[in-house]
Amino acid sequence: MDRWKGKVAVVTGASSGIGAAIAKELAKAGMVTVGLARRVQRIEALADQLPEECANRLHARRCDVSKEQDIYEVFAEIRHRFGGIDVLINNAGIVRDTLLFADDGSEPLRDILNVNVIGLTLCSREALKSMKERSVDGHIIHINSIAGHKVMNFPQMNMYAASKHAVTAITETMRNELREMKTRTKVTSISPGTVKTEIIPNLEESEGFPMLQSEDIAAAVLYVLGTPPHVQVHELTIKPVGEQF
């Protein structure tokens, strides 16, 4: 991680769970870390959990990645305030109860696609713009899911799997485009199994269900960032021991 010290990382969905763990670890690793979320005060509180010498490296900015204008404004501010973006962690994601044949309108379906797919794509576009302006070989990391590689029978989570399959395809599409641009910016998809977060906090205790911790995914982010410039991890799948999927 030495080559990233003092460089700027942006983490979407940084107010809790995986995003919060990633933001803290990047700040501890020496990166100027900008956490984006709607609940900006929760990111600000993360600084209290960091060693004193790291706390001033973590910065909070409000951004709803389902809103296009929010993305443009906050990325412009980051480029102006911090000089540019070197690493982007696309962590923001939502789950909604969705049945594709349910007669309950399109809003839940659109919410998932707007955050998990469109928001991820627009954030990546804005980050790359900063990298290209400064001729930086950066790194874009998508926090994907095992649901992005296999459709499991979880009723009412059907559009979530579709959105994560889209992330898998987008990762490879971005890599193709970056190669054609003659840039050495990397793109990595990290696909966890079940992670204990606010969305599903109690499965492990109530049902003996094996789960990962948010810190496990943060460690994976540090691993892929720490690879040499000529090494690109395309896909990293992480499951807890004993998971059945």
N, C-alpha and C positions, 0 to 999 in steps of 0.2 A: 504493500500500500504506500510505500515511500513516495512514489512518483505522483500520488494524488494529494499529498500534504499541501495545504493552502489553496487547493483547487476548489471549485464550487460544485456542490451536488444539490439537486432539487429532488425532493421526495413528495409525491402526491399522496393524499390520504394519510397524513402524518400525525393525526390527532390521537390515534389509539392503535392497539393491536400490532400487526406486522409493520405498518408504516412508522409508528412511534419507535419501535425497536430498531428499525433500520436507521432512522434519523439520529438516534442516540449513538449508535455504533459508528456511524460515519463521522460524527462530531468528535468522538473519542479517538478516531483514527487520524484526526488532523485536518479533516475537510471542513470548509465553510459550508454549512448545511442549511438549506432553506426548506422548511416544512410547509406544505400547502394543505389547507383543509378549510371547511366551513367553520368548524369550531376552533378558531385560532387561539383562543385562550388556553386550550388544552395543550397545544404545542408549546406555548410560552411556559406552561408549568413543567414541561419536560426538563427544562434547564436546571431546575432544582434537584433533579435526579442524577445530574452529571457532576463529575469532579470539577472543582472550581476553575481549573485551568482550561476546561473544555466548554464551560457553559456559554461563554461569549461567542462560540462558533455556531451556535444553533439559533436560527432566526425563523420567525413565524410570519406567514403571509396568508391572508384570507383568499380562498379560491374555490369556487364550485366548478369542478371540471365538466359538469353537464352543461355549463353555460359558456358558449364560445367566446363572448366578450370578456368574461372573467379571465380566461386563459390568455388571451392576447394582452390584456392589461398587466397581469401579474408577471408574465415573462418579459415584457418590455421593462417593467420596473426592476426586475432582477438583473437584467442586462445593464441597466443604467446604474443601479446601486452597487452591484458586486462585480461588474466588468464582464460578465459572461457566464456561460454554463458549460461545465465539463462533463458532468455525469447527470443522467436523469433516471430516477427510479419511478416507473409507472406502477404505483401500488394501489391507487384509488380504485375501488370496485364495490359494487352493491349486489345484494341478493334480494329478489322479490318473489313472493308466492305467485307463480305463473303457470297456468295450464293453457297450452296453445289453442285448445278448442273451447276454452271458457268464454262465455259471453259477458265479459266485464270490461270491454273497451280496450284501447291500445296503450293507455298511459303506463301501466307497469312494464309492458314490453319495451316501450320507448325509453323509459328511465334506465333500464339495464343497458340497452345499446348505447345510449348517450354517454353514460359514464364509462362502461367497460370497454367500449370499442371506439366511439367517436372522440371522447375525451382523451383516451390514450393516444390516438393517432395525432390529434392536434397538438398535444403537449410534446410529442416526439418531433413534430414538424418545427415547432418554435425552438426547441432545444437544439436541433440540428442547425437551424439558421444561425444561432449564436456560435456553434462550433465551426461552421464554415467561414463565418466572418473573420474568425481569429485563426483559421487554419489549424484547429485543434483536433487531434484524434481522440474523440470522446468515447463515451460508452452509454448506451441506452439499455436499460434492464426492465423487462416487463415481468411483474409478478402475476404469473398465469395460474394454472390449477391443473390437477390431474383430470378435472372435468373438461379440460381443453384438448384431451387426447382420447377420451372414452366417455360415451354417454351412459351414465348409470341410471338405474331405475329409482330416481328420487322424485316422486310426484311433487308437482308445484315448484320445481326448480328447473323447468325445462328450458327456458330462454337463457338462464345462466350458463348452461353447458354450451349452448349455441354461441353465446358471446365469447366464451373462453376458447372455443374452437376457432373463432375469428381471430383471436389474439395469436394463436399458433400460426395461422396462415399469414397474418400481418407481419409477424416476426421474420419469416422467410422472405416475404415480399420486400420489406425494408432492407434486408440484407442484399437482395438482388439490386435494388435501386442504389444503395450505397456503393456497391462494387462498380456499377456503371458510372457513378460520379467520381470514381478514382479516389475515394476517401477511405481511410483506414479506421473510421469510427466503427465500434463493435455494437452488435445487438445480441442480447441474450434473453431467453425465456426461462424463468424459474417456475417450476410447477410443483407446488406442495400438495401433499395429501391433506387430511383434515388437520386444521390448526385451531388451537384453543384461543378464541377471541371473543369479543363482545357478542358476535353474531351467534356463535354456538359454544357457550362457555362451559356447559356442565355435562356434556355427553360422557366424558371420561369417568367422572365420579358416579353418575347415575346408572350407566350401562356397561361399565368396564370397557369403554371404547378407546382404543389407543389414539393419542393425539400428539401432534407436534406443538412446540411452544413458538411464540413469535420470534424469540431470540435465535431459534434454529434457522429461520429464514434469513434473519439479519446476518448470521454467520455465513450463509451461502452467498449473500450479496458481496461480502468482503472477499470471499474466495474467488468469485469470478472477476471482481475488480482487480484482484492481486495477481492475475495471470500476466505473463510477459506480453509486450505489445504485439508479438506475432501469433499469440494464442487466442482463439475465440471459442468460448463455450457456447455452443448453439442452444442446447437444451439441458437443463439440470432438473431432474425429477427427485423429489425428496418425500419419503413416506415414513411414518412411524413404524417401528417394529411391530408386527402382528396385524397391520391393517389388511383388510380383506379385499380391497378394491384393486 
